[in-house]
Amino acid sequence: MSRAVQKGFNLMSRISREMSENTKKELVRAYKRSLKNVKGELQAIYEKYEKDGKLTYAEMTKYNRLKKLFDGVNEELLELTGEVSKLTKELAKDQYHAGFFQGGYVIEQLTGKSVVTNYGILNPKVVQAAVQNPISGLTLNERLQERRKEIIRECKASITQGLIRGESYAGMAKRITETFENDVVKANRVAQTEAHRCQQAGATYVIEMAAKKGIPVFKVWDAALDERTRAAHQILDGTKVKWDEDFKSPAGGIGPSPGQMGNAADDINCRCTIRPEIPGFEPEKRRERIGDSPEGKIINFTAYKEWAKSKGIPNAAVVQQTNLIKKVIEKSGFVPAETIKEAEQYIRDNFDYIKNTDYGNFDLEVANRVNEQFTKLAELYPEVAEQMASLSSCQHIRKLRYDLAFDKLAKKIMMERNVTMAEARRLVKVIYPDLEVEPVEDHLFAFSTNRGYYEAYDFYKDLIDKFNGIGFNEKYASDYNLFKSELNYSVNIRYHPPGCNTVESVMTHEFGHQMDHFFNMNDPQWERDVTDIHSDWMMECQRLVDSGYYINMDTAIMNTLCTYASHSRIEFIAEAFAEYHHNPNPREYALRVGKAAEDAFKRLRSKK
């Protein structure tokens, strides 16, 4: 490619990037306007109904106040998402044109043959078809509609949580601001992903037109030369195929160009491009994007592998990532970690709401099974998973709680007695000799610490978000074989239900506690339903004993569900929920609890 052609191509590339930047700015402005309006509505509600600076859920449920508030918020969010959809589709169309004309310009400059006789507006039907191209069965309009439902659901959930906790206006405003800030990032990611897909679709279309005119043109994959390029696309860099052939990615995608691989692991946030290549006119230069310059710099043409080596980026990392990608395909989306650090990083990378993860003393097999089951549950019940902040060891959670409590007391003493922090820490040990890390009971496999637990202790109320979650006892988590053996024994003596002899079932049991608390906060019908089911179970057990079918209540309990379910209503729910998921033939009360949960989710989701 000559210097003049490269210069023209670079100019068009810069214009394309500016389109994306302008859209990003417009998205941020739209979200700021909408956030201001929603906060204004909340402020008016607080001024009218707050008591002692706080507004409660009970107060807002009177006289349809909450419904009226949600109707106003819903109207505002519909306007916002409408603007977001418009900006996204406009950018997608503009980028389709950009990709088409960039590719056409290069081909014509190199060959002297005109690909398109009329450089006016492309056929609108062709552009519209590319923009709306179904991905995973959904058109762009349908994908944007799903995004609309998501922001409305998250915003309403934030308001509901703030009201349940009796937050002040300042607390509520902070909560809703965080919701909007998180969503504008998602909206921009969707816009940029769609824009990239359409830009590459335009480039693919012009290559197809050139080939049909008899020009010997190939499609070549160009990866972005920087440290963030995903391993599969590092490997694809420089791959050349015929104009009507697809690229095949190590990550599992197959498609005509970057952004159109039909696989989230390949398409989301992809920055690779397709370029036309004419035999005899191979490129001499390309752009790297590393260092301080946002534009990057032009360097002599080199494949990603050689470029990475020159920059000190180890090839071993590429090989390792490639192996992990193969495992993704084998495990249908889940990547089993090869080290404990990788297992912890998997949670941080995929569930940003989990703030505390420590598998330091875990057996790797246990960590992988915990991660895989949590991933499945989070996909089925995202509303519950997103309430969690911890997925760790029991010991780590209790140590964390102790450390935070200790610091809180030390700061209090420091201020009250006007002493140094070191002296305050010494005094804590003297004044509060009973303050110590709570031991983890030997018989526990794991425990769930939800907001209900911590709200019972005033001292911990401001630390709730740091603790809520699930912890596994290191006594068992550190030895998979011991864990499995103990679970088998527990199921054999019917202490736990059939099918619940796996690490995964323990995770599901503890997740059941999280779900129970979530419904208690958000769905009044749930409490009535499970109370009735629990009462029916106990009466059924008594009837079986009275009829002589079982010799005593303990035997009836262990045979209709399990012994541990009799400890309390909440354990009954968690055990039944675990059997519902892990017994291939769940029994009556497991089925009833499972159905009650599904019905509760349907009720909540139908309101959003």
C-alpha positions in Angstrom: 0.0 0.0 0.0 1.5 3.3 -1.1 2.1 6.2 1.4 -0.7 8.2 -0.3 -3.2 5.4 -0.1 -2.2 4.8 3.6 -2.7 8.5 4.3 -6.2 8.5 2.8 -7.1 5.4 4.7 -5.8 6.8 8.0 -7.9 9.9 7.5 -11.1 7.9 7.0 -10.2 5.8 10.1 -9.8 8.9 12.2 -13.2 10.2 11.1 -14.7 6.8 12.0 -13.2 7.0 15.5 -14.5 10.5 15.9 -18.0 9.3 15.1 -17.7 6.8 18.0 -16.3 9.4 20.4 -19.1 11.8 19.6 -21.7 9.1 20.2 -20.1 8.3 23.6 -20.3 11.9 24.6 -23.9 12.1 23.5 -24.7 9.0 25.6 -23.1 10.5 28.7 -25.1 13.7 28.2 -28.3 11.8 27.8 -27.7 9.8 31.0 -26.8 12.9 33.0 -30.0 14.6 31.9 -32.1 11.6 32.8 -30.3 11.1 36.2 -31.0 14.7 37.1 -34.7 14.2 36.4 -34.9 11.0 38.3 -33.1 12.5 41.3 -35.5 15.5 41.1 -38.5 13.2 41.4 -36.9 11.4 44.3 -36.1 14.6 46.1 -39.7 15.8 45.7 -41.0 12.5 47.2 -38.6 12.7 50.1 -39.6 16.3 50.9 -43.2 15.2 51.0 -43.1 11.9 52.8 -39.8 11.6 54.7 -39.7 11.3 58.5 -36.6 12.2 60.4 -34.7 12.5 57.2 -35.6 9.0 56.0 -38.2 7.4 53.8 -39.4 3.9 54.3 -40.8 1.2 52.1 -43.9 1.0 54.3 -44.6 4.7 53.9 -44.2 4.5 50.1 -46.6 1.6 49.8 -49.5 3.7 51.1 -52.0 5.1 48.6 -50.1 3.9 45.5 -47.2 6.2 46.2 -44.6 3.7 45.1 -46.5 2.9 42.0 -46.8 6.6 41.1 -43.0 7.0 41.7 -42.2 4.0 39.5 -44.5 5.2 36.8 -42.6 8.5 36.7 -39.2 6.8 36.7 -40.4 4.4 34.0 -41.5 7.3 31.8 -38.1 9.0 32.2 -36.2 5.8 31.5 -38.3 5.1 28.4 -37.3 8.5 27.1 -33.7 7.9 28.0 -33.5 4.4 26.4 -35.3 5.7 23.3 -32.5 8.3 22.9 -29.9 5.6 23.5 -31.4 3.4 20.9 -31.5 6.2 18.4 -27.8 7.1 19.0 -26.8 3.4 18.7 -28.6 2.8 15.5 -27.4 6.1 13.9 -23.8 5.2 14.8 -24.2 1.7 13.5 -25.5 3.0 10.1 -22.7 5.6 9.9 -20.1 3.0 10.6 -21.5 0.6 8.0 -21.0 3.4 5.4 -17.5 4.1 6.8 -16.4 0.5 6.6 -17.8 0.2 3.1 -16.1 3.3 1.7 -12.8 2.7 3.5 -12.6 -0.8 1.8 -13.8 0.5 -1.5 -11.2 3.4 -1.5 -8.3 1.0 -0.8 -9.3 -1.5 -3.5 -9.8 1.2 -6.1 -6.6 3.0 -5.3 -4.6 -0.2 -5.6 -6.2 -1.7 -8.7 -7.5 1.4 -10.5 -10.8 -0.4 -10.9 -14.0 1.2 -9.6 -15.9 -1.0 -7.2 -18.9 1.3 -6.8 -19.9 3.6 -9.6 -22.1 5.8 -7.4 -20.6 7.0 -4.1 -23.9 8.4 -2.9 -26.0 6.8 -0.2 -26.0 3.0 -0.1 -29.2 1.2 -0.7 -31.1 1.9 2.7 -32.5 -1.7 2.7 -29.0 -3.2 2.5 -27.8 -1.0 5.3 -30.9 -1.6 7.5 -30.5 -5.4 7.0 -26.9 -5.2 8.1 -27.7 -3.1 11.2 -30.6 -5.3 12.2 -28.7 -8.5 11.5 -30.0 -11.1 14.1 -27.4 -12.2 16.7 -28.3 -15.2 18.9 -31.8 -14.9 17.4 -32.3 -11.2 18.3 -32.3 -8.2 16.0 -30.7 -5.0 17.1 -34.1 -3.5 18.0 -34.8 -6.6 20.2 -31.3 -6.4 21.8 -31.9 -2.7 22.6 -35.3 -3.6 24.0 -33.6 -6.1 26.4 -31.2 -3.3 27.5 -34.2 -1.1 28.1 -35.8 -3.7 30.4 -32.4 -4.1 32.2 -32.0 -0.5 33.2 -35.6 -0.2 34.3 -35.2 -3.3 36.4 -32.0 -2.2 38.0 -33.2 1.3 38.7 -36.4 0.1 40.4 -34.4 -2.5 42.4 -32.0 0.3 43.6 -35.0 2.4 44.7 -36.7 -0.5 46.4 -33.5 -1.5 48.3 -33.0 2.1 49.5 -36.5 2.3 50.8 -36.3 -1.1 52.5 -33.2 0.1 54.3 -34.7 3.4 55.1 -32.0 5.5 53.5 -31.9 9.2 53.5 -32.2 11.2 50.3 -28.4 11.5 50.1 -28.0 7.7 50.4 -30.7 7.1 47.8 -29.2 9.7 45.4 -25.8 8.0 45.8 -27.4 4.6 45.1 -29.3 5.7 42.0 -26.2 7.6 40.7 -24.2 4.5 40.9 -26.9 2.6 39.0 -26.8 5.2 36.2 -23.0 5.3 36.1 -22.9 1.5 35.7 -25.5 1.5 33.0 -23.9 4.2 30.8 -20.8 2.0 30.6 -23.0 -0.9 29.5 -24.8 1.3 27.0 -21.6 2.5 25.5 -20.2 -1.0 25.2 -23.3 -2.1 23.3 -23.1 1.0 21.0 -19.4 0.4 20.3 -19.9 -3.3 19.7 -22.8 -2.7 17.3 -20.8 0.0 15.5 -17.8 -2.2 15.1 -20.0 -5.1 13.8 -21.6 -2.8 11.2 -18.3 -1.2 10.2 -16.9 -4.6 9.5 -20.1 -5.7 7.7 -19.7 -2.7 5.4 -16.1 -3.7 4.7 -17.1 -7.3 4.0 -19.8 -6.1 1.6 -17.5 -4.0 -0.5 -14.9 -6.9 -0.8 -17.8 -9.1 -2.0 -18.7 -6.5 -4.6 -15.1 -6.2 -5.8 -14.7 -10.0 -6.1 -17.9 -10.2 -8.2 -16.4 -7.6 -10.5 -13.5 -9.9 -11.1 -10.9 -8.3 -8.8 -8.7 -10.9 -7.1 -9.3 -9.8 -3.5 -8.9 -11.6 -0.2 -10.1 -10.8 3.3 -7.4 -10.5 5.9 -7.8 -10.3 9.7 -6.0 -7.4 11.3 -5.8 -7.6 15.1 -5.2 -4.5 17.2 -1.5 -4.2 18.1 -1.8 -3.7 21.9 -1.6 -5.6 25.1 -5.4 -5.9 25.4 -5.9 -8.0 22.2 -7.6 -11.3 23.2 -5.5 -14.4 22.7 -7.8 -15.9 20.0 -7.5 -12.7 17.9 -3.7 -12.6 18.4 -3.7 -16.0 16.7 -6.1 -14.9 14.0 -3.9 -11.8 13.1 -2.9 -12.1 9.4 -5.2 -14.9 8.6 -6.2 -14.7 4.9 -9.4 -16.2 3.4 -11.3 -16.0 0.2 -14.0 -13.3 0.0 -16.8 -15.8 0.5 -15.1 -17.8 3.2 -15.5 -17.4 7.0 -12.8 -17.0 9.7 -12.7 -19.6 12.4 -11.6 -18.4 15.9 -10.0 -20.5 18.6 -12.6 -19.0 20.9 -15.3 -20.8 19.0 -16.7 -18.1 16.7 -17.2 -18.6 13.0 -18.1 -15.6 10.7 -17.2 -13.4 7.8 -15.3 -10.7 9.7 -14.5 -9.3 13.2 -17.6 -8.4 15.1 -19.7 -10.9 13.1 -18.4 -14.2 14.6 -21.6 -15.1 16.3 -19.9 -15.7 19.6 -19.8 -13.2 22.6 -16.2 -14.2 23.5 -15.1 -13.0 20.0 -17.5 -10.1 19.3 -18.0 -8.1 22.5 -15.5 -5.2 22.7 -13.6 -6.5 19.7 -11.3 -3.9 18.0 -10.0 -6.0 15.2 -10.6 -5.1 11.6 -10.9 -6.8 8.2 -8.9 -5.4 5.3 -8.9 -6.2 1.5 -5.7 -7.6 0.2 -4.8 -7.7 -3.5 -2.0 -10.1 -4.6 1.1 -8.0 -5.3 -0.1 -5.1 -3.2 0.5 -6.4 0.3 0.7 -3.8 3.0 4.1 -2.3 4.1 2.9 -0.4 7.2 0.4 -0.9 10.0 -0.6 0.9 13.2 0.3 -0.1 16.7 -1.7 1.1 19.7 0.7 1.1 22.6 2.2 3.9 24.6 0.9 7.3 25.4 -0.5 8.4 22.0 -4.3 7.7 21.6 -3.7 7.5 17.9 -0.8 5.0 18.1 1.9 5.1 15.5 2.6 3.7 12.1 5.3 1.0 12.0 6.7 -1.5 9.5 4.2 -4.3 8.8 4.6 -7.2 11.2 2.3 -10.0 12.4 1.1 -9.9 16.0 3.3 -12.7 17.1 6.5 -10.9 16.0 5.3 -7.5 17.3 4.4 -9.0 20.7 7.9 -10.5 21.0 9.5 -7.2 20.2 7.5 -5.6 22.9 8.3 -8.2 25.5 4.8 -9.6 25.6 5.4 -13.3 26.3 4.2 -15.8 23.8 3.6 -18.3 26.6 0.7 -16.1 27.7 -0.9 -16.5 24.3 -0.5 -20.3 24.5 -2.0 -20.4 28.0 -4.9 -18.3 27.0 -5.5 -20.5 23.9 -5.7 -23.6 26.1 -8.2 -21.9 28.3 -10.3 -20.9 25.3 -10.4 -24.6 24.3 -11.6 -25.4 27.7 -14.3 -22.8 27.4 -15.6 -24.7 24.3 -15.4 -28.0 26.0 -17.2 -26.8 29.2 -19.9 -24.8 27.3 -18.8 -21.4 28.6 -17.1 -22.2 31.9 -13.3 -22.0 32.2 -11.9 -24.3 34.8 -9.0 -22.5 36.4 -5.5 -23.9 36.5 -4.5 -22.2 39.7 -6.3 -20.8 42.8 -5.4 -17.3 41.8 -7.1 -17.9 38.4 -10.2 -19.2 40.2 -10.4 -16.0 42.3 -9.8 -13.9 39.2 -12.6 -15.6 37.4 -15.1 -14.3 39.9 -13.6 -10.8 39.8 -13.7 -10.7 36.0 -17.2 -12.0 35.6 -19.1 -10.8 38.7 -18.0 -7.3 39.5 -20.5 -7.1 42.4 -18.5 -9.7 44.3 -16.1 -7.6 46.3 -14.5 -10.2 48.5 -13.1 -13.4 47.1 -10.5 -15.5 48.9 -9.9 -19.1 47.9 -6.4 -19.2 49.5 -6.7 -22.5 51.2 -9.1 -24.1 48.8 -8.5 -27.3 46.9 -8.5 -26.3 43.2 -11.3 -28.9 42.3 -13.5 -27.3 45.0 -12.8 -23.8 43.8 -13.7 -24.7 40.2 -16.9 -26.5 41.2 -17.9 -23.5 43.4 -17.3 -21.1 40.5 -19.1 -23.3 37.9 -22.2 -23.7 40.0 -22.3 -20.1 41.1 -22.1 -19.1 37.4 -25.1 -21.4 36.6 -27.1 -20.0 39.5 -26.2 -16.4 38.6 -27.4 -16.9 35.1 -30.7 -18.4 36.3 -31.3 -16.0 39.2 -29.3 -12.8 38.5 -31.4 -10.7 40.9 -30.3 -12.9 43.8 -26.6 -13.2 42.8 -26.3 -9.4 42.4 -27.2 -8.9 46.1 -24.0 -10.7 47.1 -20.7 -9.1 47.9 -18.7 -12.1 49.1 -17.8 -15.6 47.8 -15.0 -16.8 49.9 -14.1 -19.0 52.8 -16.0 -18.8 56.1 -12.8 -18.0 57.9 -12.0 -15.1 55.5 -15.4 -13.6 55.9 -15.3 -13.8 59.7 -11.8 -12.4 59.8 -12.8 -9.6 57.5 -15.8 -8.8 59.8 -13.6 -8.8 62.8 -11.0 -6.5 61.3 -13.6 -4.0 60.2 -15.2 -4.1 63.6 -11.8 -3.6 65.3 -11.0 -0.6 63.1 -14.4 0.9 63.7 -14.0 0.7 67.5 -10.4 2.0 67.3 -11.5 5.1 65.4 -14.3 5.7 67.9 -11.9 5.5 70.8 -9.3 7.6 69.1 -11.9 10.4 68.6 -13.5 10.1 72.1 -10.2 10.0 74.0 -8.0 12.1 71.6 -5.3 9.4 71.4 -3.2 8.1 68.6 -4.5 5.2 66.5 -1.9 2.9 68.0 -3.1 3.7 71.5 -6.7 3.3 70.4 -6.0 -0.2 69.0 -4.4 -1.2 72.3 -7.4 0.1 74.3 -9.8 -1.9 72.1 -8.2 -5.1 73.3 -8.5 -3.9 76.9 -12.0 -2.5 76.8 -13.4 -5.3 74.5 -11.7 -8.5 75.6 -14.5 -10.6 74.2 -14.0 -9.2 70.7 -12.5 -12.0 68.7 -12.9 -13.8 65.4 -15.8 -16.2 65.8 -14.9 -19.8 65.3 -16.4 -21.7 62.3 -18.4 -24.7 63.5 -16.7 -28.0 62.6 -19.9 -29.5 61.2 -20.6 -26.7 58.7 -19.7 -27.2 55.1 -20.5 -23.6 54.3 -22.7 -20.7 55.4 -24.7 -17.9 53.9 -24.5 -14.4 55.5 -27.3 -12.3 54.2 -28.5 -8.8 55.0 -31.1 -10.2 57.4 -28.3 -11.7 59.6 -26.3 -8.5 59.8 -29.3 -6.1 60.2 -30.0 -7.9 63.5 -26.7 -6.5 64.8 -26.7 -2.6 64.9 -22.9 -2.7 65.2 -22.6 -4.2 61.7 -25.3 -2.3 59.8 -22.9 0.0 58.0 -20.8 -3.0 57.0 -23.6 -5.1 55.5 -22.5 -4.7 51.8 -19.0 -6.0 52.6 -20.2 -9.2 54.2 -23.3 -10.4 52.4 -22.5 -13.6 50.6 -21.5 -17.3 50.8 -18.5 -18.8 52.6 -17.1 -22.3 52.5 -15.5 -23.9 55.5 -11.8 -24.4 54.8 -11.8 -27.6 56.8 -13.7 -29.2 53.8 -12.9 -26.8 51.0 -9.1 -27.5 51.4 -9.6 -31.2 50.6 -12.0 -32.2 47.8 -11.8 -35.9 48.7 -12.7 -35.2 52.3 -15.5 -32.9 51.2 -16.9 -35.5 48.9 -16.6 -38.3 51.5 -18.4 -36.2 54.2 -21.2 -35.3 51.7 -21.7 -38.9 50.7 -22.0 -39.9 54.3 -24.5 -37.1 55.0 -26.7 -38.2 52.1 -26.5 -41.9 53.1 -27.8 -41.2 56.6 -30.4 -38.9 55.0 -29.1 -35.8 56.8 -29.2 -34.1 53.4 -31.5 -35.0 50.4 -30.8 -37.5 47.6 -28.5 -36.0 44.9 -27.1 -33.4 47.3 -23.7 -35.0 47.8 -21.6 -32.6 45.7 -19.9 -29.3 46.3 -22.3 -27.9 43.7 -25.3 -28.9 45.9 -23.8 -27.1 48.9 -23.5 -23.9 46.8 -27.1 -24.3 45.8 -28.2 -24.8 49.4 -26.5 -21.6 50.5 -27.7 -19.7 47.4 -31.2 -20.9 48.6 -30.7 -18.8 51.8 -29.8 -15.8 49.7 -32.9 -16.3 47.5 -35.1 -16.7 50.6 -33.9 -13.4 52.0 -34.2 -11.7 48.7 -37.9 -12.8 48.3 -38.6 -11.8 51.9 -37.5 -8.2 51.0 -39.2 -8.1 47.6 -42.2 -10.5 47.4 -44.7 -10.8 50.2 -46.4 -13.8 48.6 -43.2 -15.8 48.9 -43.4 -15.8 52.7 -47.0 -17.0 52.7 -46.3 -19.7 50.1 -43.3 -21.3 51.8 -44.9 -21.1 55.2 -47.8 -23.1 53.9 -45.5 -25.6 52.2 -43.4 -26.0 55.4 -46.6 -26.5 57.5 -48.0 -29.0 55.1 -44.7 -31.0 55.3 -44.7 -31.1 59.1 -48.4 -32.2 59.1 -47.7 -34.8 56.5 -44.8 -36.2 58.6 -47.1 -36.3 61.7 -49.9 -38.0 59.7 -47.4 -40.7 58.5 -46.3 -41.4 62.1 -49.9 -41.4 63.4 -50.9 -43.9 60.6 -48.0 -46.2 61.6 -46.3 -45.8 58.2 -43.1 -44.5 60.1 -42.2 -45.4 63.7 -41.4 -41.8 64.7 -41.2 -38.2 63.5 -37.4 -38.3 62.9 -37.9 -41.2 60.5 -40.7 -39.5 58.7 -38.7 -36.3 58.3 -35.6 -38.0 56.9 -37.6 -40.0 54.4 -39.8 -37.2 53.1 -37.0 -34.6 52.8 -34.0 -34.9 55.2 -33.1 -34.4 58.8 -31.3 -31.0 58.4 -34.5 -29.6 56.9 -36.2 -30.0 60.3 -33.8 -27.5 62.0 -35.8 -24.5 60.9 -38.1 -23.2 58.2 -35.1 -21.5 56.5 -33.1 -24.7 56.4 -36.2 -26.5 55.0 -36.3 -24.0 52.1 -32.6 -24.3 51.4 -32.6 -28.1 51.5 -35.7 -28.4 49.3 -34.2 -25.9 46.8 -31.0 -27.9 46.6 -32.9 -31.1 46.0 -35.0 -29.4 43.4 -31.8 -28.6 41.4 -29.7 -31.7 42.1 -32.0 -34.7 42.5 -33.0 -36.0 39.0 -36.4 -37.0 40.5 -37.1 -34.3 43.1 -39.8 -35.3 45.6 -43.1 -33.5 46.5 -41.8 -30.8 48.8 -38.7 -30.1 46.9 -40.9 -29.6 43.8 -43.2 -27.3 45.7 -40.5 -25.1 47.0 -38.8 -25.0 43.5 -42.1 -24.1 41.9 -42.8 -21.4 44.5 -39.4 -19.9 43.7 -40.0 -19.9 40.0 -43.4 -18.3 40.5 -41.9 -15.6 42.7 -39.4 -14.8 40.0 -42.1 -14.6 37.4 -44.1 -12.2 39.6 -41.1 -9.9 40.2 -40.0 -10.0 36.6 -43.5 -9.3 35.2 -43.5 -6.0 37.1 -40.3 -4.7 35.4 
